[in-house]
Structure formats: C-alpha cells, structure tokens
Amino acid sequence: MSKHFRPWKIDQTQLLPASVADYVPADHLSRFIVALVRESLDLSAIKGSYRSGLGQPPFDPAMMTALLLNGYASGIYSSRRIAKACTERADFMMIVAGDPPDFRTISDFRKRHLKALAELFVQVLRLAETAGLVKLGHVALDGTKIKANASKHKAMSYRRMKKREAELKAEVDRWLAAAEAADAEEDTIHGNRRGDEMPGWVADKQKRLEKIRKAKAALEAEAKAAAEEERRLRAEAEEQRLAEGRKKNGKTPKPPSDEPEGTAQRNFTDPDSRILKTKDGYIQGYNAQAAVDAHAQIVVAHALTPSMSDHGQLEPLIDEIALNLHAFPKEASADAGYLSEANLVAMAARGIKAYVATGRASRPGDPGRARGGPLTQAMRRKLKRAGWRSRYRLRKQIVEPVFGQIKQARGFRQFLLRGVEKIRAEWALICTAHNLTKLARAA
C-alpha cells in the first residue's frame, strides 16, 4: 500500500490576494517593533530634517527606522543584507509593505540620522522601565572588545613612521632631482608631451608620505596633550602633599616626554581605533562598555572608548544611568579593571553600595596582596568576608550573558562604521536592539 502525502499546491493561485503580514506570526518581534515605532517612539528629530518638497518623495522615516531596528534585533547589520532580506524574508517584506528600498537608501538613511537613531536608546529604556523591567536594585558593569572596520595590519608604529617618512622622502627627492637633470634628454624621449608628467608610482608614494606625516603629527599631538595632563596631575599631587605636610617618598619620576613612544601605533583605515588585547589575541578595535540591570538584563547605560583600560569608564556609566532614569542604582558590581580609590570614592558619594573586585575573577577578594589605598583595602576585606555569598558574584550572571547574546546569538563581531563618534552611535543602536528583544518578550 503506497503512502499518501499532503498535496503540494505550488502552482495553485489564491482567490483573494494575501497580505504579506499574513505570513508573519502575530507574536513575531517585527510586529512588536512596527507597533512600537508607530505608537510609542518620538521620531520628530528624524522627520523634522525633511523640509524640501522637491524631488521624489522619500521613504517614510518610521518605516526606515523600523527596518533598521528589526535588522539589528535580528542580527542583520549590513545595508546590503537588509536590502536582500526585504525581498526574501517575510518579516522584512511586511515592514516595507512590498516596496523595498535599495541598500544605498538604507545606508544613507543610517548615516544621515545616526545621532537621532542612537538617541532612541533612552526612549526604549524608559519604556522598559515603565514595563517593570528595570528596578535599579543591582547593576553590573563590564566592557567587551569588538573589532573595528579596519585591519590591524594597516597600523604603523611611530618609530616605523619616522623611518618610512625619511625613506619615501628620499625616494621622491631622488626622482625629482633626476628628472630635473634630464630635461633635454626627456624632450627627445617624450616628443610633444611636456616631459615632466609625474609617474603613477611617484604620486602613490607622495600620497603615502602625506598619510604618514598626518598620522605622525596626530601621534605627536596626542603625546604632547598626555604629557601636559601628566604634568598637571603631578603638580596637583605635589600641592596636596605639601598642604598635608607629608614627606616625599621614593625617587622623583622621570618627566613626561612630549614625543610619542616608539611603539605607539596609529591605524590608517580607522585612526581612532587601537590595538587591543583579548583572550583570543590582539585585535584592531574598540572597548564597548555596558551597565546592565539585574532584573531583566536591560542595558541601562552604554559607553565606548578606544582605550584598553576600563578604569575611567565606571563614573561616566554610573552618571549616565542617573541621566537616563533619574536615579542611581542601589548596588553596582564591576571587575578589577574598574578598581581605583577615585572610583570607590565616587560610588560612595552617590550612595551606591559598590562591589568591585580587587584581584582576579577567580579570587576577587584575595587578601594576599596588601596594595592599594584604604578604600581598596576595605573592599578587599568586604569581598573576602562575604565569600560565596558576596553580591559581587551576581556580576558575571548579569552582564556577561548580554555580551554573549549580542556577539554570539546575534553575531555582532565587528563595527560597520569608522571613527569613534560614529562607533559610539552604532554601539547605542546595538544596545537599543538588545533592549527591544527583552521588551518584546515581556510584552
């Protein structure tokens, strides 16, 4: 007896035309994003930039915003991949209502309204707070290294810049000197041509020389600014020591140099990015920061820095939480990268119970090393005394899964844009998309 199969009606037409929305489940994330954009988000900053009535009417900014947010929440970030999804995936086809924009339109919309799109983070965050997903009982802070849109092999050290600058200058000078000496001979060789046309290889070397000079000047300016700041901090510390009547201990440190270290590097593709060390090796990238609320893993503040260190990010993140939600968290935890006397003073001044590791993650309260100021010593005793019951142990289960969801589940491993300001806005979009997925599940 032969097996019967359900009929395959691939060639059968429908009596009534179907809507694209009919193929998208009622509880799908894309439906939630469309409803949120149309009913809850204030897009006046984006819509207000369209003033001229001339030319072809642009796509609806609300539709374009929903399209981008759905792409980021679905792990699709490239404008080309989003445009392709608009013709292949039912949820994207529903959002564009069968009228897909091309990839250039999507890319231009993102570039033009990048700042306004980044500011949607606060609106979505406050909606999450209204929905009861943010309690500010315990907030965990951490950073993750993400690749820049640049290769680490396109970076050059200051020492190498100085050497290569001299080499290129000598090569170009040699060619120009030879050309000047051979004018008469070249008249015969080139005929009616002027004979002084510059070969392509020389033009390329001049361009490379100019790039190196700009990068070298930028490194020198950064080193000079850092040296001035170091001198200022030393002067303040010396004034404080004299005011307190303390004796001077140890050797006088070497004065800061206005010239960059020979190993200082600058990337030619994205000059703002830096070489960062990760557990998997070195990358050319940025250090993305997030503060995550313990109740539902909502990102309540974000930041981004090209620096390897997390040290200077704690206070700005805590202040951004207050700016976004008009309140400080009751507790905050962070790993040893955020530890400093100044950070612990800042937390105490804001009335926040701090849990900041004083050692490695496996032994955050290790008392074996008696280094640090009085607040650091007190924090070490506090973490050691609490042991496995310490509130610090919440940190890993709060913030690290968020980075896992962003980087592994949604596949965000590399920034698309270049330049630290654009990257900050792109990271804000990533955090907004993360919060949207959490809000959609709770709705």
C-alpha positions in Angstrom: 0.0 0.0 0.0 1.5 3.3 -1.1 1.9 6.2 1.3 -0.3 9.3 0.8 1.2 12.8 1.1 -0.4 16.2 1.6 -1.0 17.9 -1.8 1.8 20.3 -2.9 -0.2 23.2 -4.2 2.8 25.3 -5.5 1.0 26.2 -8.8 -2.4 27.0 -7.3 -3.4 30.6 -7.2 -5.4 32.2 -4.3 -8.9 33.5 -4.8 -8.2 36.7 -2.8 -4.8 38.4 -2.7 -2.9 37.7 0.5 -1.2 40.3 2.7 2.5 39.9 3.5 1.6 40.3 7.1 -0.5 37.1 7.0 2.8 35.2 6.7 4.3 36.8 9.9 3.2 35.2 13.2 1.2 37.5 15.5 3.9 37.3 18.2 6.9 37.9 16.0 9.5 40.5 17.0 9.0 42.5 13.8 5.3 43.1 14.6 6.3 44.4 18.0 8.9 46.8 16.5 6.5 48.2 14.0 3.9 48.8 16.7 6.5 50.4 18.9 7.8 52.7 16.2 4.3 53.8 15.1 2.8 54.3 18.5 5.5 54.9 21.2 8.7 56.3 19.8 9.1 60.1 19.1 10.7 60.4 15.7 10.4 64.2 15.4 14.2 64.6 15.3 14.3 62.4 12.2 11.1 63.6 10.5 12.0 67.3 11.2 15.1 67.1 9.0 12.9 66.6 5.8 11.9 70.1 4.7 12.1 70.4 0.9 9.0 69.2 -1.1 11.0 68.9 -4.3 12.1 65.7 -6.0 10.9 62.1 -5.5 9.2 61.6 -2.1 11.5 59.8 0.3 10.6 56.6 2.1 8.6 57.1 5.4 11.2 57.7 8.2 9.1 55.5 10.5 9.3 52.6 8.1 13.1 53.1 7.7 13.6 53.2 11.4 11.5 50.1 12.0 13.5 48.3 9.2 16.9 49.2 10.8 15.8 48.2 14.3 14.4 44.9 13.0 17.7 44.3 11.2 19.8 45.0 14.3 17.5 42.9 16.5 17.6 40.0 14.0 21.4 40.1 13.7 21.4 41.7 10.2 23.5 44.8 10.2 24.8 45.4 6.6 22.7 47.6 4.4 23.1 45.1 1.6 21.9 42.2 3.7 19.0 44.2 5.0 18.0 45.2 1.4 18.3 41.5 0.4 16.1 40.5 3.4 13.4 42.9 2.1 12.9 40.6 -0.9 13.4 37.3 0.8 12.2 37.4 4.4 8.5 37.8 5.3 9.1 40.0 8.4 11.2 42.5 6.4 8.8 42.3 3.5 6.0 43.1 5.9 7.8 46.2 7.3 8.5 47.7 3.8 5.0 46.7 2.6 6.3 45.2 -0.6 8.1 48.4 -1.6 11.8 47.7 -0.6 14.4 50.4 -0.6 17.8 49.6 -2.1 20.9 49.2 0.0 22.2 52.7 -0.8 19.0 54.3 0.5 19.2 52.2 3.7 22.9 53.1 4.2 22.3 56.8 3.5 19.4 56.9 6.0 21.5 55.4 8.7 24.4 57.8 8.1 22.2 60.9 7.9 20.2 60.1 11.1 22.8 58.2 13.1 22.7 60.6 16.0 18.9 60.6 16.2 18.8 56.8 15.9 21.3 56.5 18.8 19.1 58.7 20.9 16.3 56.2 20.6 18.1 54.2 23.3 16.8 56.4 26.1 13.2 56.2 24.8 13.3 52.4 24.6 15.0 52.2 28.0 12.2 54.3 29.6 9.6 52.1 28.0 11.3 49.1 29.6 11.3 50.9 32.9 7.6 51.6 32.6 7.0 47.9 31.8 8.7 47.0 35.1 11.9 45.5 33.5 14.3 48.0 35.3 14.5 48.0 39.1 18.0 49.6 39.7 18.5 47.2 42.6 21.8 45.8 41.3 23.6 46.9 38.2 26.7 45.2 36.8 29.3 46.9 34.6 31.7 45.4 32.1 33.4 46.0 28.8 34.0 43.9 25.7 36.4 44.3 22.9 34.9 44.5 19.4 36.8 44.7 16.1 36.9 47.9 14.2 36.2 48.2 10.5 40.0 48.2 9.9 42.8 45.7 9.8 45.5 45.7 12.5 48.0 45.2 9.6 47.1 48.7 8.4 48.6 50.3 11.5 52.1 51.7 11.8 54.3 52.5 14.8 55.7 55.9 15.5 59.2 54.6 15.1 58.4 53.0 11.8 56.6 56.2 10.6 59.8 58.2 11.2 61.9 55.7 9.3 59.4 55.3 6.4 58.9 59.0 6.1 62.6 59.5 5.6 62.8 56.7 3.1 59.8 57.9 1.0 61.0 61.5 1.0 64.5 60.4 -0.1 62.9 58.3 -3.0 60.7 61.1 -4.2 63.6 63.7 -3.9 65.9 61.4 -5.9 63.4 61.1 -8.7 62.7 64.8 -8.9 66.4 65.6 -8.9 67.0 63.0 -11.7 64.1 64.4 -13.7 65.4 68.0 -13.5 68.8 66.9 -14.7 67.5 65.0 -17.7 65.2 67.7 -19.2 67.0 67.8 -22.5 67.0 64.1 -22.9 63.4 63.8 -22.0 62.4 66.3 -24.7 63.7 63.8 -27.2 62.0 60.8 -25.5 58.6 62.3 -24.8 58.1 64.3 -28.0 55.1 66.6 -27.9 54.5 65.8 -24.2 55.8 68.2 -21.6 58.1 65.5 -20.2 57.5 66.5 -16.6 54.4 64.3 -16.1 54.7 62.5 -12.7 54.7 58.7 -12.9 51.9 57.0 -11.1 54.3 55.3 -8.6 55.7 58.6 -7.6 52.2 60.0 -7.0 51.3 57.0 -4.9 54.5 57.4 -2.8 53.7 61.1 -2.3 50.2 60.1 -1.1 51.6 57.6 1.3 54.2 60.1 2.5 51.4 62.6 3.2 49.3 59.9 5.1 52.3 59.0 7.2 53.0 62.7 8.0 49.4 63.2 9.1 49.4 60.1 11.3 52.8 61.1 12.8 51.6 64.6 13.6 48.4 63.2 15.2 50.5 60.8 17.5 52.8 63.7 18.4 49.8 65.9 19.3 48.3 63.1 21.5 51.6 62.6 23.2 52.0 66.3 23.9 48.5 66.5 25.3 49.1 63.4 27.5 52.4 64.9 28.8 50.7 68.2 29.7 48.0 66.3 31.6 50.5 64.2 33.4 52.4 67.3 34.4 49.2 68.9 35.7 48.3 65.8 37.8 51.8 65.7 39.2 51.6 69.4 40.2 48.3 68.9 41.9 49.6 65.8 43.8 52.7 67.8 44.9 50.5 70.7 46.1 48.3 68.3 48.1 51.4 66.6 49.6 52.8 70.0 50.7 49.4 71.1 52.1 49.2 67.8 54.2 52.8 68.1 55.3 53.7 64.6 54.1 57.3 63.6 53.3 58.3 62.9 49.7 58.8 59.1 49.3 60.7 57.3 46.6 62.6 58.6 43.6 61.5 61.6 41.6 59.8 60.2 38.5 61.1 60.9 35.0 59.5 64.0 33.5 56.8 63.1 30.9 58.0 63.3 27.3 56.2 65.3 24.6 57.4 62.8 22.0 55.4 59.5 21.4 56.8 56.2 22.4 58.4 54.4 19.5 55.8 51.6 19.8 52.8 54.0 19.7 50.7 53.0 16.7 48.0 54.6 14.5 45.8 52.9 12.0 45.4 54.4 8.5 41.9 53.0 7.9 40.3 54.0 11.2 42.7 56.3 13.1 40.5 56.3 16.2 40.7 52.5 16.7 43.5 50.9 18.7 45.3 47.6 19.0 43.6 45.8 22.0 44.4 42.6 23.7 41.7 39.9 24.1 41.7 36.4 25.3 42.0 35.3 21.7 44.9 37.5 20.8 45.2 41.1 19.6 42.6 43.0 17.5 42.2 46.4 16.0 39.1 47.6 17.7 37.2 49.4 20.4 36.3 48.8 24.0 32.5 48.7 24.3 31.0 49.3 27.7 27.6 48.5 29.2 25.8 48.7 32.5 23.1 46.1 32.9 20.2 45.9 35.3 19.9 42.6 37.2 16.1 42.3 37.0 15.8 41.5 33.3 19.2 42.1 31.8 18.3 45.5 30.3 21.2 47.7 29.3 20.7 50.9 31.3 23.8 52.8 30.1 26.4 52.4 27.5 29.8 53.9 26.5 32.6 53.2 24.1 36.4 54.0 24.3 39.4 53.1 22.1 41.4 52.6 25.3 42.2 49.1 26.6 41.5 50.2 30.2 38.1 50.1 31.8 39.4 52.3 34.6 38.0 55.6 33.5 34.5 54.3 32.5 32.9 53.5 35.8 31.9 57.0 36.9 30.6 58.1 33.4 28.5 54.9 33.2 27.0 55.4 36.7 26.2 59.1 35.9 24.6 58.1 32.6 22.3 55.7 34.5 21.1 58.7 36.6 20.8 60.8 33.4 18.7 58.2 31.6 16.5 57.1 34.5 16.8 60.0 37.0 18.1 57.7 39.8 21.2 55.9 40.8 21.2 52.1 41.4 21.3 50.8 45.0 24.2 48.4 44.2 26.8 48.1 41.5 29.4 45.5 40.7 32.4 45.5 38.4 35.6 43.6 37.8 39.1 44.6 38.8 39.6 46.7 35.7 37.4 49.4 37.3 39.2 49.4 40.7 40.7 52.7 41.9 40.4 54.8 45.0 38.8 57.6 43.0 36.1 55.2 41.6 35.3 53.9 45.1 35.0 57.5 46.4 32.7 58.3 43.5 30.4 55.3 44.3 30.3 56.2 48.0 29.5 59.9 47.2 26.5 58.7 45.1 25.2 56.4 47.9 25.8 53.3 45.9 26.9 50.0 47.6 29.9 49.0 45.5 31.3 45.5 44.9 34.5 46.0 42.8 37.0 43.1 42.5 40.4 43.7 43.9 42.0 40.7 42.2 41.4 38.1 39.5 37.9 37.0 38.8 38.5 33.6 40.5 39.6 35.3 43.7 38.0 38.8 43.7 38.7 39.4 47.4 42.1 37.8 47.6 43.8 39.4 50.7 47.3 38.1 49.8 48.3 41.4 48.3 48.0 44.4 50.6 48.3 47.0 47.8 46.0 50.0 47.4 44.5 52.8 49.5 42.2 52.5 52.5 39.0 52.1 50.4 40.7 49.4 48.3 41.8 47.6 51.5 38.2 47.9 52.9 36.7 46.5 49.6 39.2 43.5 49.8 38.1 42.7 53.3 34.4 43.1 52.4 34.6 40.7 49.5 36.7 38.2 51.4 34.3 38.3 54.4 31.2 37.6 52.3 32.8 34.7 50.4 30.5 32.9 48.1 27.5 34.9 49.4 29.1 38.2 48.1 26.9 40.3 45.9 29.9 40.6 43.6 29.1 37.1 42.3 26.0 38.5 40.6 28.2 40.4 38.1 29.1 37.5 35.8 25.5 36.2 35.5 24.1 39.7 34.8 26.4 41.4 32.3 28.3 38.7 30.5 25.2 36.9 29.1 24.3 40.2 27.5 27.6 40.4 25.6 27.0 36.7 24.7 23.6 37.5 23.2 25.0 40.4 21.3 28.1 38.8 19.9 27.2 35.1 19.7 23.4 34.9 19.3 23.0 38.0 17.1 26.5 37.7 15.6 27.8 41.2 16.1 31.5 40.8 15.9 32.7 43.9 14.0 31.6 47.5 13.7 30.5 48.7 10.3 31.3 52.4 10.6 34.6 54.2 11.3 35.5 56.9 13.7 34.9 56.9 17.4 31.8 59.2 17.3 30.0 57.1 14.7 31.1 53.9 16.5 29.5 55.2 19.8 26.2 55.8 17.9 26.4 52.3 16.3 27.0 50.7 19.8 24.0 52.7 21.1 21.9 51.1 18.3 23.2 47.6 19.3 22.2 48.2 22.9 18.8 49.5 21.8 18.2 46.4 19.7 19.1 44.2 22.7 16.6 46.1 24.9 13.9 45.8 22.2 14.2 42.0 22.3 13.9 41.9 26.1 10.9 44.3 25.9 9.2 42.2 23.2 9.4 39.0 25.3 7.8 40.8 28.3 5.0 42.4 26.3 
